[in-house]
């Protein structure tokens, strides 16, 4: 595989993975709120009866977010190197 292809994979896959994980959790939250009429406990990832404080996704999963973004930046760098060099 060329640097450009590897770079594109590293650029796109982490973003899609993060979005997928985020939307899976969002669907659980919506099910809890709309179907069960409960309140989502963000730290325990469970539906509760009493209100719970909101905790942002980046606070709960910092390594996933920051690591995914670092891999994407590395992929961007590889794409740029692959496009810069002549064949």
Beta strands, then each sheet from edge to edge (+ up, - down):
strand 1: 39-41
strand 2: 46-48
sheet 1: 1+ 2-
end
